[in-house]
């Protein structure tokens, strides 16, 4: 159910779009609309996507967030959230990123699914996801906060509806070089170690994502089914982080080593 009208949705979508393009943070939506719902939040996100598409960007995939039980409890929800990936949000292994191009950049360690055949329906299973996946790729999600994570004046932390409005905090993806058949790996036990400037900052195992990363992809397909949308061939789906976010600063060098799936190197300047 929505509490915000189309005019309010439009205003908030454009505010988030401007914040992304200028790397200047804005107030969370709940500052002006404390009564907003999750439906309102996705309406803002969807309108923002349309603005980007009208500008000439291309939708290349989706992200799934809040996949750990601990994060869901912290945000007072009982399911993940999702956002979109555009072509200008995809970066290659070895890239150098401009820290100043983001408001408050952080990274998370994940696996990405490259969709081989269309996934759709309200009863999609993990088996269908695996059958329809062309490859699994190690990936880093860039996350950002176009609205304040913690308001500088009130000290209030933004809510899950604020995060969803902000494209579920999605800012980009860095893809690794290894492409693996999902049937050839024990995906739940893929592990990774994240080093920043040589120091281990985070490590984790992919089973932290709902027990199995493919379950997140199945959840997304089922959610989209209510809107007549499927996961299309060639799209990238970030299945959810199995580490905590790591802050990114100008001058930081990162090396993320995946068990059996190679290494992703990148830096911020």
LUMMI-633234 format. One line per 8 residues: number of its first residue (from 1); their letters; for each residue x, z, y of N, C-alpha, C, CB. Coordinates in steps of 0.02 Angstrom, whole numbers, plus 50000, padded with zeros to 5 digits. Glycine has a CB too. Example, Ala and Ser with C-alpha at 12.3 -4.5 7.8 and 13.67 -1.06 7.14 Angstrom:
1	AS	50660/50390/49716/50615/50390/49775/50660/50390/49835/50565/50452/49776; 50642/50354/49888/50684/50357/49947/50645/50394/50002/50704/50286/49970
END
This chain:
1	XXXXXXXX	50042/50000/49940/50000/50000/50000/50044/50000/50062/49952/50062/50000; 50025/49961/50112/50062/49957/50174/50029/49996/50230/50072/49885/50195; 50070/50029/50270/50046/50063/50330/50067/50028/50395/50072/50135/50331; 50113/49980/50390/50137/49944/50448/50106/49874/50451/50214/49939/50447; 50090/49851/50511/50061/49785/50517/50116/49732/50522/50014/49781/50579; 50095/49669/50521/50144/49614/50519/50189/49612/50581/50107/49548/50513; 50162/49631/50638/50202/49632/50699/50258/49683/50694/50158/49646/50760; 50242/49742/50668/50293/49794/50659/50345/49774/50607/50260/49861/50639
9	XXXXXXXX	50323/49741/50555/50369/49716/50503/50418/49666/50534/50330/49684/50445; 50391/49621/50575/50433/49570/50607/50486/49602/50652/50389/49521/50648; 50466/49651/50692/50513/49684/50737/50569/49716/50698/50476/49738/50780; 50553/49751/50645/50604/49787/50607/50650/49738/50569/50572/49835/50558; 50622/49684/50544/50663/49634/50510/50714/49605/50558/50620/49579/50479; 50693/49589/50618/50738/49559/50667/50790/49609/50692/50699/49531/50726; 50772/49673/50697/50820/49723/50716/50876/49729/50663/50786/49791/50725; 50857/49727/50599/50907/49731/50546/50950/49668/50544/50872/49741/50477
17	XXXXXXXX	50920/49610/50557/50957/49548/50559/51009/49550/50614/50910/49489/50569; 50990/49573/50672/51036/49579/50729/51092/49629/50714/50999/49599/50793; 51074/49684/50681/51124/49735/50664/51176/49707/50617/51090/49796/50633; 51154/49667/50569/51202/49637/50522/51248/49588/50558/51166/49601/50465; 51221/49547/50602/51261/49495/50635/51309/49523/50687/51214/49444/50669; 51291/49580/50717/51334/49609/50768/51374/49669/50743/51292/49631/50827; 51360/49692/50682/51392/49752/50654/51382/49813/50699/51467/49739/50644; 51322/49818/50727/51303/49875/50768/51243/49910/50736/51287/49853/50842
25	XXXXXXXX	51251/49974/50719/51198/50009/50683/51137/50023/50726/51225/50075/50655; 51080/50028/50693/51016/50040/50726/50984/50102/50695/50969/49979/50719; 50929/50126/50726/50892/50181/50698/50858/50160/50633/50840/50207/50749; 50855/50204/50584/50815/50190/50525/50741/50179/50544/50820/50248/50474; 50706/50141/50504/50637/50124/50519/50594/50187/50525/50608/50078/50464; 50609/50238/50485/50567/50298/50485/50571/50338/50550/50587/50342/50428; 50619/50322/50593/50620/50356/50658/50556/50338/50697/50683/50335/50699; 50536/50275/50696/50476/50254/50731/50415/50252/50685/50486/50186/50760
33	XXXXXXXX	50426/50246/50620/50371/50240/50572/50380/50288/50514/50365/50167/50546; 50372/50353/50527/50383/50402/50474/50334/50395/50416/50379/50471/50502; 50278/50361/50428/50228/50353/50376/50239/50292/50332/50159/50350/50408; 50293/50255/50343/50303/50192/50306/50307/50204/50231/50367/50158/50331; 50288/50153/50193/50287/50157/50120/50340/50111/50091/50218/50138/50093; 50349/50115/50026/50396/50069/49992/50372/49997/49999/50403/50088/49917; 50307/49986/49999/50281/49918/50010/50300/49893/50079/50204/49917/50001; 50296/49936/50130/50319/49918/50197/50393/49898/50196/50307/49975/50246
41	XXXXXXXX	50432/49938/50161/50504/49927/50159/50521/49859/50128/50539/49983/50119; 50488/49842/50073/50501/49777/50042/50475/49720/50086/50470/49773/49973; 50421/49733/50123/50395/49682/50169/50447/49667/50224/50329/49705/50201; 50480/49719/50250/50533/49710/50300/50591/49671/50269/50558/49778/50327; 50612/49691/50209/50667/49657/50175/50650/49583/50163/50683/49692/50109; 50589/49570/50140/50570/49501/50125/50567/49458/50189/50503/49500/50090; 50542/49488/50244/50540/49450/50306/50611/49437/50332/50500/49488/50360; 50656/49485/50324/50726/49476/50343/50756/49418/50302/50767/49541/50332
49	XXXXXXXX	50741/49417/50237/50765/49362/50195/50741/49295/50222/50742/49371/50123; 50677/49291/50241/50651/49228/50267/50687/49207/50332/50576/49235/50280; 50703/49255/50374/50740/49240/50435/50808/49210/50418/50750/49305/50478; 50842/49238/50369/50907/49212/50347/50900/49142/50318/50939/49260/50296; 50849/49131/50278/50839/49065/50248/50822/49013/50301/50783/49068/50196; 50783/49033/50350/50766/48987/50405/50828/48968/50445/50714/49019/50451; 50878/49012/50445/50940/48999/50481/50985/48952/50442/50977/49065/50495; 50970/48941/50379/51009/48894/50339/51047/48925/50280/51057/48860/50382
57	XXXXXXXX	51041/48991/50270/51073/49022/50213/51035/49005/50149/51078/49098/50223; 51067/49017/50093/51037/49002/50027/51035/49065/49985/51077/48946/49991; 50979/49076/49953/50973/49133/49907/51011/49117/49843/50898/49149/49891; 51059/49160/49824/51099/49148/49764/51091/49202/49712/51172/49142/49782; 51054/49256/49729/51046/49308/49679/51015/49371/49706/51112/49324/49649; 51023/49425/49668/50989/49487/49682/51035/49546/49663/50923/49491/49644; 51020/49604/49692/51055/49665/49673/51005/49718/49652/51099/49691/49730; 51027/49761/49607/50988/49819/49586/51027/49881/49604/50972/49816/49508
65	XXXXXXXX	50993/49929/49635/51025/49991/49656/50988/50052/49632/51032/49993/49731; 51017/50110/49646/50988/50174/49626/50971/50175/49551/50924/50189/49667; 51020/50154/49511/51008/50149/49439/51025/50213/49401/51048/50092/49410; 51061/50259/49433/51077/50322/49398/51022/50373/49409/51145/50350/49423; 51010/50414/49360/50958/50465/49365/50973/50514/49421/50952/50503/49298; 51037/50530/49431/51056/50577/49484/51037/50549/49552/51132/50591/49482; 51049/50484/49564/51032/50454/49628/50957/50450/49638/51063/50385/49634; 50920/50437/49585/50847/50434/49591/50818/50502/49608/50816/50408/49526
73	XXXXXXXX	50845/50554/49578/50822/50621/49594/50839/50638/49667/50853/50673/49546; 50899/50618/49688/50920/50633/49757/50875/50598/49808/50992/50613/49768; 50851/50538/49790/50809/50499/49836/50735/50510/49824/50826/50426/49830; 50718/50553/49776/50648/50570/49760/50608/50508/49739/50615/50603/49821; 50638/50467/49696/50603/50410/49668/50613/50411/49592/50628/50343/49699; 50576/50368/49557/50581/50367/49484/50597/50297/49457/50517/50392/49453; 50622/50252/49501/50643/50186/49479/50697/50160/49526/50583/50137/49476; 50733/50108/49505/50785/50079/49549/50754/50045/49609/50827/50029/49510
81	XXXXXXXX	50798/50017/49652/50775/49974/49706/50812/49907/49700/50787/50006/49777; 50794/49859/49743/50825/49794/49737/50834/49762/49805/50783/49748/49692; 50879/49713/49809/50892/49675/49869/50912/49604/49851/50946/49708/49912; 50931/49565/49901/50947/49495/49889/51020/49480/49906/50902/49450/49930; 51046/49426/49876/51113/49400/49889/51108/49330/49918/51156/49401/49825; 51143/49317/49973/51146/49251/50003/51214/49219/49991/51131/49255/50079; 51219/49154/50002/51281/49119/49989/51339/49144/50031/51272/49046/50000; 51325/49167/50092/51380/49191/50135/51400/49263/50119/51361/49186/50207
89	XXXXXXXX	51371/49292/50066/51386/49360/50046/51430/49361/49983/51322/49399/50034; 51451/49303/49959/51490/49298/49897/51563/49285/49913/51462/49241/49851; 51607/49328/49887/51679/49323/49900/51717/49317/49835/51703/49384/49941; 51777/49288/49839/51818/49276/49779/51869/49332/49769/51853/49209/49784; 51891/49339/49708/51944/49384/49690/52005/49369/49734/51962/49379/49614; 52036/49421/49760/52094/49413/49803/52078/49406/49877/52132/49354/49781; 52014/49412/49895/51994/49402/49965/52020/49457/50011/51918/49397/49970; 52025/49440/50076/52039/49488/50129/51979/49490/50175/52105/49470/50168
97	XXXXXXXX	51950/49548/50184/51888/49556/50222/51902/49590/50288/51837/49596/50181; 51861/49574/50337/51867/49605/50403/51824/49669/50405/51845/49556/50459; 51856/49726/50410/51818/49789/50412/51770/49790/50471/51866/49849/50417; 51790/49760/50527/51748/49760/50587/51685/49718/50580/51789/49737/50647; 51681/49677/50527/51621/49636/50517/51565/49675/50485/51638/49576/50473; 51578/49738/50467/51528/49781/50436/51517/49844/50478/51550/49800/50364; 51459/49874/50469/51443/49935/50507/51478/49997/50476/51368/49946/50509; 51471/50005/50411/51497/50064/50377/51510/50045/50304/51446/50124/50381
105	XXXXXXXX	51562/50003/50292/51571/49973/50226/51594/50022/50172/51619/49917/50230; 51566/50012/50113/51587/50047/50052/51584/49997/49995/51541/50110/50039; 51615/50014/49939/51612/49970/49881/51590/50010/49819/51681/49937/49867; 51559/49974/49772/51539/50002/49708/51560/49955/49653/51462/50014/49706; 51574/49984/49594/51599/49947/49537/51540/49930/49490/51654/49987/49498; 51533/49866/49473/51474/49844/49436/51491/49788/49387/51421/49821/49484; 51439/49765/49353/51440/49703/49314/51387/49657/49344/51427/49716/49238; 51403/49593/49346/51356/49543/49369/51334/49499/49311/51386/49500/49426
113	XXXXXXXX	51270/49482/49310/51243/49436/49260/51233/49368/49292/51175/49464/49230; 51259/49316/49260/51247/49248/49282/51190/49221/49238/51312/49202/49277; 51133/49207/49269/51074/49188/49232/51081/49116/49206/51010/49194/49276; 51068/49107/49141/51073/49041/49111/51006/49006/49105/51104/49047/49043; 50954/49042/49087/50887/49014/49083/50838/49064/49115/50866/48999/49009; 50783/49037/49142/50738/49077/49183/50713/49139/49146/50678/49034/49205; 50713/49195/49182/50687/49257/49155/50626/49276/49197/50741/49315/49157; 50570/49284/49165/50509/49301/49201/50461/49338/49155/50475/49238/49230
121	XXXXXXXX	50415/49376/49185/50363/49409/49147/50362/49484/49156/50372/49394/49075; 50304/49512/49144/50294/49584/49154/50316/49626/49094/50222/49597/49168; 50340/49593/49041/50361/49630/48981/50430/49609/48957/50310/49621/48925; 50473/49588/49004/50540/49566/48987/50579/49623/48954/50578/49541/49050; 50615/49607/48901/50654/49656/48863/50728/49645/48872/50636/49653/48788; 50767/49694/48851/50840/49688/48856/50864/49630/48813/50874/49753/48833; 50831/49617/48756/50851/49562/48713/50841/49495/48748/50811/49563/48648; 50786/49488/48785/50773/49426/48822/50825/49416/48877/50703/49427/48852
129	XXXXXXXX	50845/49471/48909/50896/49465/48961/50961/49440/48931/50907/49534/48996; 50981/49468/48875/51044/49448/48844/51042/49376/48821/51061/49495/48786; 50985/49355/48793/50977/49286/48771/50979/49236/48829/50911/49278/48732; 50956/49259/48887/50950/49214/48945/51010/49217/48992/50888/49230/48984; 51060/49258/48975/51119/49266/49018/51174/49220/48996/51143/49339/49017; 51198/49180/49043/51253/49133/49029/51319/49170/49022/51258/49080/49083; 51331/49218/49066/51394/49255/49066/51386/49321/49102/51450/49213/49097; 51428/49368/49083/51435/49432/49119/51503/49431/49154/51428/49494/49071
137	XXXXXXXX	51503/49451/49217/51564/49446/49258/51576/49514/49291/51556/49390/49312; 51639/49539/49291/51653/49599/49329/51642/49585/49403/51726/49624/49316; 51616/49634/49439/51598/49622/49509/51602/49686/49549/51527/49592/49513; 51618/49677/49612/51617/49732/49661/51560/49718/49709/51686/49738/49699; 51517/49768/49720/51466/49760/49771/51491/49791/49836/51399/49793/49749; 51487/49752/49889/51498/49778/49957/51431/49806/49981/51525/49723/50005; 51430/49869/49999/51370/49898/50028/51383/49917/50100/51346/49959/49986; 51330/49917/50140/51337/49931/50211/51273/49965/50234/51350/49865/50252
145	XXXXXXXX	51276/49997/50292/51218/50031/50320/51206/50003/50389/51229/50108/50324; 51160/49954/50394/51142/49928/50460/51101/49979/50499/51104/49863/50453; 51067/50024/50464/51037/50082/50498/51076/50144/50479/50960/50089/50478; 51078/50194/50523/51120/50253/50513/51103/50288/50448/51111/50301/50571; 51156/50302/50408/51146/50342/50348/51126/50413/50369/51211/50344/50305; 51157/50438/50422/51141/50503/50450/51135/50493/50525/51194/50558/50432; 51077/50508/50553/51065/50492/50623/51112/50533/50667/50992/50506/50642; 51145/50501/50716/51195/50536/50757/51165/50589/50802/51232/50487/50799
153	XXXXXXXX	51101/50586/50817/51070/50635/50861/51031/50688/50823/51023/50600/50910; 50991/50667/50774/50949/50715/50738/50982/50743/50675/50884/50682/50718; 51032/50707/50649/51064/50728/50588/51023/50714/50526/51079/50801/50591; 50966/50680/50534/50922/50665/50477/50951/50608/50436/50851/50648/50501; 50952/50616/50370/50976/50564/50324/50921/50513/50312/51000/50595/50258; 50940/50449/50309/50889/50398/50300/50858/50402/50230/50919/50329/50311; 50797/50381/50224/50759/50386/50162/50767/50323/50120/50685/50398/50177; 50738/50325/50060/50742/50266/50017/50706/50207/50048/50712/50282/49948
161	XXXXXXXX	50653/50220/50086/50618/50164/50119/50662/50132/50172/50552/50188/50150; 50702/50173/50207/50749/50146/50255/50801/50102/50220/50783/50202/50295; 50825/50126/50164/50877/50089/50127/50849/50023/50101/50903/50131/50068; 50789/50024/50073/50759/49962/50048/50750/49912/50105/50692/49976/50013; 50726/49936/50163/50719/49893/50221/50785/49860/50239/50693/49933/50281; 50839/49896/50229/50907/49873/50245/50936/49833/50187/50952/49934/50262; 50894/49794/50154/50915/49752/50097/50948/49794/50043/50962/49697/50120; 50921/49854/50032/50949/49900/49981/51024/49910/49991/50934/49874/49910
169	XXXXXXXX	51046/49908/50054/51115/49919/50075/51162/49863/50052/51140/49985/50047; 51136/49809/50027/51178/49755/50001/51211/49716/50058/51138/49707/49958; 51277/49706/50053/51314/49668/50103/51356/49613/50073/51358/49715/50143; 51365/49613/50007/51404/49560/49977/51427/49577/49907/51463/49544/50020; 51462/49529/49877/51487/49536/49809/51555/49501/49804/51437/49506/49758; 51601/49533/49769/51666/49503/49752/51666/49493/49677/51726/49548/49776; 51671/49430/49656/51668/49415/49585/51737/49413/49554/51633/49348/49574; 51743/49441/49494/51805/49436/49456/51812/49367/49424/51808/49490/49403
177	XXXXXXXX	51868/49355/49392/51882/49290/49363/51859/49283/49291/51957/49276/49367; 51847/49339/49257/51829/49338/49187/51754/49326/49179/51849/49404/49153; 51736/49277/49138/51666/49263/49121/51658/49273/49046/51644/49190/49143; 51617/49322/49026/51612/49341/48956/51542/49330/48930/51633/49414/48947; 51537/49304/48870/51472/49299/48835/51447/49370/48824/51478/49259/48767; 51385/49385/48846/51361/49455/48839/51356/49478/48767/51294/49461/48871; 51353/49431/48720/51349/49449/48649/51417/49465/48619/51315/49394/48610; 51470/49453/48657/51537/49463/48630/51569/49529/48653/51581/49406/48650
185	XXXXXXXX	51533/49568/48693/51560/49631/48718/51510/49687/48707/51579/49625/48792; 51537/49747/48699/51495/49807/48697/51484/49828/48770/51528/49865/48654; 51434/49797/48801/51427/49802/48874/51418/49873/48899/51369/49761/48896; 51383/49914/48861/51371/49983/48883/51436/50023/48889/51324/50017/48834; 51488/50000/48854/51551/50038/48854/51606/50003/48894/51574/50049/48783; 51587/49954/48934/51636/49926/48982/51655/49981/49031/51606/49863/49019; 51720/49989/49041/51744/50042/49086/51787/50011/49141/51785/50095/49047; 51793/50047/49196/51834/50022/49252/51864/50080/49290/51792/49979/49299
193	XXXXXXXX	51922/50067/49320/51957/50115/49363/51967/50081/49431/52025/50138/49331; 51947/50115/49484/51953/50089/49552/52009/50125/49589/51886/50096/49591; 52059/50087/49611/52115/50115/49650/52112/50089/49721/52182/50097/49617; 52120/50135/49769/52127/50118/49839/52196/50139/49862/52072/50152/49882; 52235/50091/49885/52304/50104/49907/52345/50140/49854/52304/50145/49972; 52332/50121/49791/52369/50147/49735/52342/50210/49704/52437/50160/49756; 52295/50244/49738/52267/50306/49712/52200/50293/49677/52258/50357/49768; 52190/50326/49621/52126/50320/49585/52072/50356/49625/52131/50349/49513
201	XXXXXXXX	52021/50318/49647/51966/50347/49685/51904/50358/49642/51949/50301/49743; 51892/50313/49595/51833/50317/49552/51847/50285/49485/51772/50284/49586; 51810/50306/49435/51810/50273/49370/51742/50283/49339/51867/50301/49323; 51724/50241/49292/51658/50247/49262/51648/50201/49204/51605/50234/49314; 51592/50210/49171/51573/50171/49111/51504/50141/49124/51572/50216/49046; 51494/50079/49103/51434/50041/49121/51370/50071/49092/51441/49971/49098; 51375/50113/49042/51314/50144/49014/51282/50191/49065/51331/50183/48950; 51317/50209/49119/51287/50250/49172/51230/50213/49207/51340/50270/49223
209	XXXXXXXX	51227/50147/49198/51174/50106/49228/51114/50104/49180/51199/50034/49244; 51070/50153/49185/51008/50156/49146/51020/50157/49071/50964/50098/49163; 51082/50173/49049/51098/50172/48978/51128/50106/48956/51037/50187/48938; 51111/50052/48991/51137/49985/48975/51123/49940/49036/51105/49955/48910; 51174/49905/49062/51164/49865/49123/51108/49814/49118/51227/49831/49140; 51096/49786/49059/51044/49735/49052/50974/49763/49064/51047/49703/48984; 50966/49829/49057/50901/49859/49069/50882/49853/49143/50901/49933/49049; 50932/49855/49187/50917/49846/49258/50892/49776/49272/50979/49859/49299
217	XXXXXXXX	50921/49726/49239/50899/49657/49249/50828/49648/49223/50947/49607/49213; 50812/49679/49166/50744/49676/49139/50695/49709/49187/50741/49711/49070; 50715/49766/49216/50671/49800/49265/50657/49754/49324/50703/49866/49290; 50709/49720/49349/50700/49677/49407/50653/49619/49391/50767/49650/49431; 50661/49589/49333/50617/49534/49313/50545/49557/49309/50639/49504/49247; 50534/49617/49282/50466/49643/49277/50437/49658/49346/50464/49708/49233; 50478/49684/49391/50453/49697/49459/50434/49633/49495/50505/49735/49500; 50476/49582/49488/50463/49518/49520/50402/49482/49491/50524/49473/49515
225	XXXXXXXX	50386/49497/49428/50330/49463/49396/50264/49475/49434/50322/49488/49323; 50257/49532/49465/50196/49547/49504/50189/49499/49563/50197/49619/49528; 50244/49466/49583/50243/49421/49640/50251/49348/49620/50297/49441/49690; 50248/49335/49554/50256/49268/49530/50326/49240/49536/50209/49224/49565; 50375/49284/49539/50445/49264/49549/50484/49278/49485/50477/49302/49609; 50531/49233/49468/50574/49243/49411/50647/49244/49432/50563/49189/49359; 50691/49261/49385/50763/49256/49396/50784/49187/49372/50802/49313/49357; 50813/49147/49418/50823/49076/49406/50893/49060/49379/50811/49038/49469
233	XXXXXXXX	50899/49005/49341/50965/48985/49315/51016/48978/49372/50960/48919/49277; 51076/49004/49360/51129/49002/49409/51131/49061/49456/51123/48940/49448; 51077/49099/49459/51077/49157/49504/51122/49212/49477/51006/49183/49513; 51148/49251/49524/51189/49309/49509/51146/49372/49516/51252/49313/49555; 51149/49416/49467/51112/49479/49472/51161/49537/49463/51055/49483/49419; 51170/49576/49516/51210/49637/49513/51169/49690/49479/51234/49660/49583; 51193/49718/49425/51151/49760/49382/51151/49833/49401/51173/49753/49312; 51193/49855/49448/51194/49925/49468/51263/49956/49459/51143/49964/49429
241	XXXXXXXX	51280/50002/49502/51346/50032/49502/51354/50085/49449/51361/50061/49571; 51414/50087/49420/51430/50144/49376/51486/50187/49404/51450/50118/49306; 51496/50183/49470/51538/50231/49506/51503/50252/49570/51609/50200/49522; 51528/50305/49600/51505/50323/49667/51534/50275/49718/51524/50396/49683; 51503/50269/49777/51530/50225/49828/51598/50250/49853/51480/50220/49887; 51641/50202/49869/51707/50217/49897/51711/50188/49967/51765/50189/49851; 51731/50229/50016/51737/50206/50085/51790/50152/50092/51753/50266/50131; 51779/50107/50139/51826/50053/50153/51848/50056/50226/51795/49984/50136
249	XXXXXXXX	51914/50050/50237/51941/50053/50305/51991/49996/50315/51975/50122/50318; 52001/49976/50377/52051/49926/50391/52119/49950/50365/52054/49912/50468; 52154/49906/50329/52218/49924/50299/52214/49945/50227/52249/49978/50338; 52154/49952/50199/52146/49973/50130/52157/49914/50082/52077/50004/50119; 52195/49928/50029/52203/49880/49974/52171/49909/49911/52279/49865/49962; 52131/49869/49878/52094/49891/49819/52116/49852/49757/52019/49884/49829; 52119/49887/49701/52129/49858/49635/52081/49891/49587/52204/49866/49611; 52036/49852/49558/51988/49878/49511/52002/49847/49443/51914/49864/49533
257	XXXXXXXX	52022/49889/49395/52041/49866/49329/51985/49881/49280/52107/49900/49305; 51961/49827/49248/51907/49832/49199/51936/49829/49128/51855/49776/49209; 51911/49870/49086/51932/49866/49016/51908/49799/48987/51903/49926/48974; 51955/49758/48965/51942/49694/48931/51913/49640/48977/51895/49704/48874; 51903/49654/49042/51873/49604/49087/51916/49589/49148/51805/49628/49109; 51980/49607/49144/52025/49588/49198/52024/49634/49258/52009/49520/49220; 52051/49609/49313/52061/49648/49374/52033/49612/49434/52137/49663/49384; 52005/49650/49481/51983/49623/49545/52026/49655/49599/51907/49636/49557
265	XXXXX	52058/49613/49639/52099/49636/49695/52069/49612/49760/52173/49611/49688; 52068/49654/49811/52044/49634/49877/52069/49685/49928/51966/49629/49879; 52062/49667/49991/52086/49712/50043/52043/49705/50106/52160/49697/50060; 52050/49754/50150/52017/49754/50215/52070/49754/50269/51969/49815/50222; 52058/49717/50322/52105/49714/50377/52070/49730/50442/52140/49646/50381
END
